[in-house]
Amino acid sequence: MVKLTKIYTRGGDAGETSLGDGSRVPKGDRRVAAYGTVDEANAVIGMARLHTHGLHGGDWPDADAMLGRIQNDLFDLGADLCTPEEEEPKYPPLRIVQAQVDRLEAEIDAMNAGLAPLTSFILPGGSAAAAHLHLARTVVRRAERLMTVLARHEPVTAAALKYVNRLSDHLFVLSRVVNRNGADDVLWVPGANR
């Protein structure tokens, strides 16, 4: 369990930060950029939750409960990313596991079953909840890009990469659900303003 008794440490005043294993890196390090963007995605999901509280969709759990689980998962993902892999660590780090990916996939399938197929791309909007979920989706995609760059240079767990990829899909489908199962989706009309 985490216990924070002091919020500032002055340890980052020179432009470095500590990773989960205690090593020091510049604040612009690839690993820090990846988990920092995961943290940003979590904050945007928190904003979305201001508009999803009490929303329900069909036979699956309510939108706010799903987002609450995702926010907790994103802290797991941040913990995973902030701790470089090593053989036989003294304390096994928290890692994203396949079961978390499987849960996202099951929720996506359940939500998507009640949606009409798309006939065009969707513009972010329709409702405040959907707009915030689209913003969260784009931040998650940025986190994914940063994670894949990191993975080219250092080990990143396969489940972490899968999780972030599925999460953007989940947020997209959920945005349609909170838009009255797609009825309020704003569709792209190619060349409409020429």
VOBA-1610 file (N, C-alpha, C; in pm, whole numbers, padded with zeros to 5 digits, always signed):
BEGIN
Met+00085-00118+00000Met+00000+00000+00000Met+00089+00123+00000Val+00042+00226-00067Val+00116+00351-00077Val+00080+00438+00042Lys+00181+00501+00101Lys+00158+00595+00209Lys+00238+00721+00178Leu+00166+00830+00153Leu+00231+00957+00121Leu+00219+01050+00241Thr+00332+01081+00300Thr+00329+01172+00415Thr+00381+01310+00378Lys+00461+01316+00273Lys+00515+01444+00229Lys+00496+01453+00079Ile+00437+01562+00032Ile+00403+01575-00110Ile+00522+01624-00191Tyr+00596+01717-00142Tyr+00713+01763-00217Tyr+00840+01711-00153Thr+00936+01676-00239Thr+01063+01619-00191Thr+01184+01700-00235Arg+01163+01788-00331Arg+01270+01867-00394Arg+01362+01782-00480Gly+01332+01653-00492Gly+01415+01562-00570Gly+01412+01588-00719Gly+01309+01654-00767Gly+01297+01681-00909Gly+01337+01821-00950Asp+01388+01898-00857Asp+01421+02038-00886Asp+01529+02053-00992Ala+01611+01953-01011Ala+01719+01961-01111Ala+01680+01894-01243Gly+01551+01863-01260Gly+01505+01808-01386Gly+01512+01657-01396Glu+01528+01588-01284Glu+01528+01442-01283Glu+01415+01391-01194Thr+01380+01265-01214Thr+01278+01201-01132Thr+01320+01058-01105Ser+01259+00997-01005Ser+01289+00859-00971Ser+01188+00766-01035Leu+01237+00655-01089Leu+01150+00549-01140Leu+01111+00457-01025Gly+01025+00361-01054Gly+00977+00269-00952Gly+01086+00184-00889Asp+01196+00165-00962Asp+01307+00086-00907Asp+01409+00172-00834Gly+01382+00302-00822Gly+01471+00393-00751Gly+01574+00461-00840Ser+01588+00417-00965Ser+01686+00481-01054Ser+01638+00621-01091Arg+01734+00709-01122Arg+01703+00847-01157Arg+01717+00866-01307Val+01622+00937-01367Val+01625+00966-01510Val+01580+01110-01531Pro+01615+01168-01648Pro+01563+01302-01679Pro+01410+01299-01692Lys+01345+01408-01658Lys+01200+01413-01666Lys+01149+01400-01809Gly+01235+01422-01909Gly+01197+01404-02048Gly+01223+01264-02102Asp+01260+01171-02016Asp+01288+01033-02055Asp+01165+00968-02121Arg+01189+00878-02215Arg+01078+00810-02286Arg+00982+00742-02189Arg+01037+00678-02089Arg+00953+00606-01993Arg+00864+00704-01915Val+00922+00816-01875Val+00846+00917-01801Val+00738+00978-01890Ala+00772+01002-02017Ala+00672+01055-02111Ala+00556+00958-02127Ala+00585+00829-02133Ala+00479+00729-02151Ala+00388+00724-02030Tyr+00445+00709-01910Tyr+00354+00697-01795Tyr+00292+00831-01757Gly+00358+00941-01791Gly+00297+01072-01770Gly+00175+01093-01857Thr+00179+01042-01978Thr+00064+01054-02068Thr-00048+00961-02025Val-00014+00846-01969Val-00116+00759-01910Val-00186+00832-01796Asp-00110+00904-01716Asp-00168+00983-01607Asp-00260+01092-01662Glu-00218+01155-01771Glu-00302+01257-01835Glu-00433+01195-01884Ala-00426+01078-01945Ala-00547+01009-01991Ala-00640+00981-01874Asn-00583+00943-01761Asn-00663+00914-01643Asn-00736+01040-01598Ala-00668+01155-01602Ala-00732+01280-01563Ala-00847+01316-01657Val-00829+01293-01786Val-00937+01323-01881Val-01055+01229-01858Ile-01028+01105-01826Ile-01137+01011-01793Ile-01210+01060-01669Gly-01136+01114-01574Gly-01200+01173-01455Gly-01297+01284-01494Met-01258+01366-01592Met-01348+01471-01642Met-01471+01409-01710Ala-01449+01302-01786Ala-01562+01236-01853Ala-01661+01182-01749Arg-01608+01134-01638Arg-01695+01076-01536Arg-01788+01179-01473Leu-01755+01306-01483Leu-01848+01409-01435Leu-01978+01406-01514His-01971+01351-01636His-02087+01348-01725His-02145+01208-01743Thr-02082+01106-01687Thr-02132+00969-01705Thr-02195+00912-01578His-02186+00982-01469His-02242+00931-01344His-02392+00904-01363Gly-02431+00780-01341Gly-02571+00742-01352Gly-02615+00700-01491Leu-02527+00712-01591Leu-02564+00667-01726Leu-02553+00515-01733His-02651+00452-01792His-02650+00308-01809His-02671+00276-01956Gly-02623+00160-01999Gly-02641+00121-02138Gly-02674-00026-02150Gly-02799-00058-02169Gly-02839-00195-02196Gly-02810-00290-02081Asp-02753-00404-02115Asp-02732-00510-02016Asp-02592-00509-01954Trp-02508-00416-01990Trp-02372-00413-01935Trp-02366-00316-01818Pro-02259-00323-01739Pro-02246-00234-01625Pro-02250-00088-01669Asp-02287+00000-01576Asp-02301+00139-01615Asp-02166+00202-01653Ala-02174+00305-01734Ala-02056+00370-01790Ala-01961+00417-01682Asp-02015+00477-01576Asp-01930+00530-01471Asp-01852+00420-01400Ala-01915+00306-01376Ala-01846+00194-01311Ala-01733+00141-01399Met-01759+00133-01530Met-01654+00087-01622Met-01536+00185-01617Leu-01566+00314-01622Leu-01459+00414-01621Leu-01383+00414-01488Gly-01453+00386-01379Gly-01385+00376-01250Gly-01285+00262-01248Arg-01323+00147-01305Arg-01229+00035-01314Arg-01111+00071-01404Ile-01140+00139-01514Ile-01033+00179-01606Ile-00938+00275-01538Gln-00988+00369-01461Gln-00899+00462-01391Gln-00805+00386-01297Asn-00858+00287-01227Asn-00772+00208-01140Asn-00668+00131-01222Asp-00712+00074-01334Asp-00619+00004-01424Asp-00508+00097-01474Leu-00544+00223-01500Leu-00443+00316-01551Leu-00337+00345-01446Phe-00372+00341-01318Phe-00268+00351-01215Phe-00181+00226-01218Asp-00243+00109-01240Asp-00164-00014-01256Asp-00070+00000-01375Leu-00121+00054-01485Leu-00038+00071-01604Leu+00076+00168-01578Gly+00049+00276-01507Gly+00155+00370-01471Gly+00261+00304-01385Ala+00217+00221-01290Ala+00312+00149-01205Ala+00395+00052-01288Asp+00331-00014-01383Asp+00401-00106-01474Asp+00508-00030-01552Leu+00468+00081-01612Leu+00561+00156-01697Leu+00673+00224-01618Cys+00647+00265-01495Cys+00750+00338-01421Cys+00855+00246-01360Thr+00835+00116-01372Thr+00931+00022-01316Thr+00993-00062-01428Pro+01116-00031-01466Pro+01181-00109-01572Pro+01189-00257-01536Glu+01179-00340-01639Glu+01188-00483-01617Glu+01330-00523-01578Glu+01340-00616-01486Glu+01469-00674-01448Glu+01447-00817-01405Glu+01551-00898-01421Glu+01541-01037-01380Glu+01550-01047-01228Glu+01462-01126-01171Glu+01459-01152-01028Glu+01463-01025-00944Pro+01362-00938-00959Pro+01360-00816-00877Pro+01338-00852-00729Lys+01392-00769-00642Lys+01376-00792-00499Lys+01228-00788-00461Tyr+01156-00692-00517Tyr+01012-00681-00496Tyr+00944-00688-00632Pro+00866-00792-00659Pro+00800-00802-00790Pro+00710-00680-00815Pro+00729-00612-00926Pro+00649-00492-00954Pro+00509-00527-01001Leu+00420-00432-00987Leu+00284-00447-01038Leu+00288-00438-01190Arg+00226-00533-01257Arg+00222-00535-01404Arg+00078-00553-01450Ile+00047-00497-01564Ile-00082-00523-01629Ile-00084-00670-01667Val-00201-00733-01652Val-00214-00875-01685Val-00321-00894-01792Gln-00318-01009-01856Gln-00410-01039-01966Gln-00556-01029-01923Ala-00587-01061-01798Ala-00725-01054-01752Ala-00782-00913-01764Gln-00697-00813-01746Gln-00744-00675-01761Gln-00776-00644-01908Val-00696-00695-01998Val-00722-00680-02142Val-00851-00754-02177Asp-00867-00876-02126Asp-00985-00956-02154Asp-01113-00886-02108Arg-01107-00821-01992Arg-01225-00749-01942Arg-01265-00637-02038Leu-01165-00561-02085Leu-01195-00455-02181Leu-01260-00512-02307Glu-01205-00621-02358Glu-01260-00682-02479Glu-01403-00728-02458Ala-01432-00788-02343Ala-01568-00834-02315Ala-01664-00716-02307Glu-01621-00607-02245Glu-01706-00489-02236Glu-01728-00426-02374Ile-01623-00421-02456Ile-01637-00368-02592Ile-01739-00450-02669Asp-01725-00582-02665Asp-01817-00670-02738Asp-01961-00652-02691Ala-01981-00642-02560Ala-02116-00627-02505Ala-02177-00494-02548Met-02098-00386-02541Met-02151-00255-02581Met-02177-00249-02730Asn-02083-00301-02808Asn-02092-00289-02954Asn-02210-00369-03011Ala-02251-00474-02941Ala-02362-00558-02989Ala-02491-00478-03005Gly-02509-00373-02925Gly-02632-00294-02932Gly-02623-00172-03021Leu-02512-00156-03092Leu-02493-00037-03177Leu-02512-00070-03324Ala-02571+00024-03396Ala-02582+00008-03541Ala-02443+00025-03602Pro-02415-00047-03711Pro-02285-00030-03778Pro-02267+00115-03824Leu-02143+00158-03825Leu-02113+00294-03868Leu-02119+00306-04020Thr-02167+00420-04067Thr-02171+00449-04210Thr-02073+00560-04246Ser-02009+00617-04144Ser-01910+00724-04164Ser-01825+00731-04039Phe-01717+00810-04045Phe-01641+00837-03924Phe-01722+00930-03835Ile-01690+00927-03705Ile-01762+01008-03608Ile-01677+01128-03568Leu-01742+01245-03563Leu-01676+01365-03512Leu-01697+01368-03361Pro-01597+01406-03284Pro-01614+01412-03139Pro-01727+01507-03101Gly-01819+01461-03021Gly-01930+01544-02976Gly-02057+01465-02959Gly-02168+01536-02972Gly-02298+01474-02952Gly-02349+01501-02812Ser-02269+01469-02714Ser-02300+01498-02573Ser-02170+01531-02502Ala-02181+01593-02386Ala-02060+01627-02309Ala-01983+01500-02273Ala-02054+01396-02234Ala-01987+01271-02197Ala-01910+01214-02316Ala-01974+01210-02432Ala-01909+01156-02551Ala-01788+01240-02591Ala-01801+01372-02586Ala-01689+01459-02623Ala-01569+01435-02532His-01593+01422-02403His-01483+01395-02309His-01424+01256-02333Leu-01507+01159-02366Leu-01456+01024-02395Leu-01371+01025-02521His-01409+01103-02621His-01326+01116-02741His-01192+01181-02709Leu-01195+01283-02622Leu-01069+01345-02581Leu-00981+01243-02508Ala-01041+01166-02419Ala-00966+01062-02348Ala-00909+00961-02446Arg-00988+00923-02546Arg-00942+00828-02648Arg-00818+00881-02719Thr-00817+01008-02753Thr-00701+01062-02826Thr-00578+01069-02736Val-00596+01097-02608Val-00483+01099-02516Val-00430+00957-02497Val-00520+00859-02489Val-00478+00719-02479Val-00399+00679-02604Arg-00443+00722-02721Arg-00368+00691-02844Arg-00228+00752-02839Arg-00216+00873-02785Arg-00083+00934-02771Arg+00002+00852-02674Ala-00059+00809-02564Ala+00015+00724-02469Ala+00062+00597-02537Glu-00025+00539-02621Glu+00012+00418-02693Glu+00131+00444-02786Arg+00128+00556-02856Arg+00241+00588-02946Arg+00371+00601-02866Leu+00363+00668-02752Leu+00483+00684-02668Leu+00529+00550-02612Met+00435+00463-02577Met+00471+00331-02526Met+00538+00246-02633Thr+00490+00258-02757Thr+00553+00178-02863Thr+00692+00229-02896Val+00713+00360-02885Val+00848+00415-02902Val+00938+00362-02790Leu+00888+00367-02667Leu+00966+00314-02554Leu+00999+00167-02576Ala+00902+00090-02625Ala+00922-00054-02644Ala+01029-00085-02748Arg+01058+00008-02836Arg+01166-00013-02934Arg+01304+00001-02870His+01309+00061-02752His+01436+00087-02685His+01454+00010-02555Glu+01342-00021-02489Glu+01345-00090-02359Glu+01226-00185-02352Pro+01236-00289-02271Pro+01123-00382-02260Pro+00998-00315-02202Val+00885-00343-02264Val+00754-00304-02213Val+00669-00430-02219Thr+00595-00457-02114Thr+00518-00581-02110Thr+00414-00585-02223Ala+00398-00702-02281Ala+00304-00720-02392Ala+00161-00686-02349Ala+00124-00724-02228Ala-00012-00697-02181Ala-00036-00547-02168Ala+00065-00471-02131Ala+00050-00325-02120Ala+00022-00264-02256Leu+00093-00309-02358Leu+00071-00259-02493Leu-00068-00297-02544Lys-00110-00421-02516Lys-00244-00464-02557Lys-00351-00382-02485Tyr-00330-00361-02356Tyr-00430-00289-02276Tyr-00455-00150-02332Val-00349-00077-02358Val-00366+00061-02404Val-00430+00064-02542Asn-00401-00036-02624Asn-00463-00044-02757Asn-00612-00070-02744Arg-00652-00164-02659Arg-00794-00194-02641Arg-00867-00078-02574Leu-00798-00007-02487Leu-00863+00101-02414Leu-00914+00209-02508Ser-00836+00245-02608Ser-00885+00349-02701Ser-01009+00300-02774Asp-01013+00171-02810Asp-01133+00115-02873Asp-01251+00119-02777His-01227+00085-02652His-01331+00085-02549His-01391+00225-02535Leu-01306+00324-02526Leu-01354+00461-02508Leu-01434+00508-02630Phe-01393+00464-02749Phe-01468+00498-02870Phe-01608+00438-02866Val-01616+00309-02835Val-01746+00243-02832Val-01832+00302-02721Leu-01773+00327-02605Leu-01848+00386-02494Leu-01899+00525-02531Ser-01824+00600-02610Ser-01872+00732-02652Ser-01999+00719-02734Arg-02009+00614-02813Arg-02131+00591-02891Arg-02246+00550-02799Val-02216+00468-02699Val-02319+00424-02605Val-02379+00544-02532Val-02294+00634-02482Val-02347+00749-02407Val-02411+00851-02499Asn-02391+00838-02629Asn-02463+00920-02728Asn-02592+00848-02769Arg-02663+00800-02670Arg-02790+00728-02692Arg-02772+00618-02796Asn-02674+00532-02767Asn-02644+00416-02853Asn-02621+00458-02999Gly-02556+00571-03017Gly-02520+00617-03151Gly-02619+00712-03213Ala-02737+00727-03155Ala-02839+00814-03213Ala-02792+00959-03219Asp-02710+01001-03123Asp-02662+01139-03118Asp-02520+01155-03174Asp-02466+01050-03235Asp-02333+01062-03295Asp-02335+01168-03404Val-02226+01241-03415Val-02211+01342-03520Val-02122+01280-03627Leu-02179+01257-03745Leu-02106+01188-03851Leu-02031+01287-03939Trp-01913+01245-03981Trp-01833+01321-04075Trp-01899+01314-04212Val-01911+01428-04277Val-01962+01436-04415Val-01844+01484-04500Pro-01777+01395-04570Pro-01658+01434-04647Pro-01688+01549-04745Gly-01605+01651-04740Gly-01617+01763-04832Gly-01740+01848-04815Ala-01806+01841-04702Ala-01934+01911-04681Ala-01922+02062-04692Asn-01807+02118-04665Asn-01793+02264-04661Asn-01708+02319-04772Arg-01697+02249-04883Arg-01618+02298-04995Arg-01685+02416-05063
//
